[in-house]
């Protein structure tokens, strides 16, 4: 643990009794004394505060940065309005996913948030791929996520103007003597905000949030179970270089303008493969959601079989879903066996546990769309 990096909130996590574990090179809280299940439930009914400062925050400047970024990602970045935020995928030459990320149009620049475990390679990719005419600046800022149905009530006391944002909108505000960057988004399926703040101000802002009666600190354990119930991918598990956006059921992350017949068709790495799969629909497997019986969770790596004992897939994320009240999982399943409502059988320590292919998200999304 002594070799791990620390976020600006490391001392606060220790003060709060966080159980610290290594994660993506950082010492991060997996849970607090409340416990993972109660942290999960509190976020769903009230409001949770997450430290996500380990994520990579990057500013991209230079001539037409949106046009340049489209050479690396599947998304429509040129068509993103100022103050808009969009989910995107870095792809390789085979159409595999290198990482998923968020891109914000900051007007004169792009603000990009990438995954912690991939940020060094992502920054290198942008610096090489965007060329010498563009500057890729790593930002020294903390990043907090305020999530849950009462997040708006809390934010209203701190920054009422931020509450005017709708899902996937982003703006800058002056709060507590600092400029904070706020987006109406998150990784839980709930309404909420992600707040980028100068590193030196992160602890003071976190303490302010935690002083509010609705807010509890939430660790990585509940963050994972919340995102799984929301049907959201975790890079390195549900998506990686062996999965294409189409196989991952993320076709919506390929902008219409980047598709066949679009005004800026293709132009991203692996476009031939991705656009072929979109057109021909001949991919051999698909990411699906699964709901199990009983209470025994089905974890990542479990092999899936059909009723005729044929191996048809593998679980990539799995846990007990506290809000669902049942085991939930995501898996890649061969197309022939990926029909909604079909029952598959997960091999868990030699036992075959039935799981039904279900729609995702497993709990209804509560994003604020105005």
Number of C-alpha atoms within 10 A of each C-alpha: 12 8 9 14 15 16 23 20 23 18 12 15 21 14 9 12 13 22 17 19 16 15 16 16 15 21 21 28 24 20 23 22 12 16 16 21 16 15 24 25 17 22 27 22 13 17 31 29 24 20 25 21 25 24 19 24 23 23 17 24 18 17 13 13 21 22 15 20 22 22 17 21 30 31 26 22 26 16 13 15 14 16 16 20 25 18 19 24 22 26 25 19 13 16 24 24 24 23 24 22 19 16 22 26 25 20 12 14 18 23 21 22 19 21 20 19 18 17 21 13 12 21 19 12 15 20 17 12 14 21 13 10 12 18 18 22 14 15 15 16 23 27 28 24 26 31 29 27 22 20 24 23 15 20 17 13 11 16 16 13 12 21 21 12 20 19 19 20 22 23 20 16 14 10 13 12 8 12 14 21 20 23 26 27 25 20 20 27 24 27 25 31 30 22 24 23 22 17 16 14 17 23 20 13 18 21 12 12 24 16 11 13 10 19 22 21 24 29 27 21 17 25 20 22 23 25 18 28 28 20 24 17 20 17 18 15 14 18 23 18 17 13 21 26 26 24 26 20 15 16 17 13 18 23 19 17 18 22 22 16 10 11 10 16 15 23 15 22 21 21 23 15 17 25 21 15 19 17 11 8 11 11 16 12 21 23 26 23 27 26 25 24 14 12 13 14 19 26 21 17 17 19 21 24 22 16 11 7 10 12 17 19 25 21 24 22 23 24 20 23 22 19 15 12 13 17 22 30 28 29 27 24 26 18 16 10 19 22 14 13 12 14 21 28 23 25 18 16 7 7 9 14 19 19 22 19 22 21 14 17 15 20 17 11 15 16 19 17 11 7
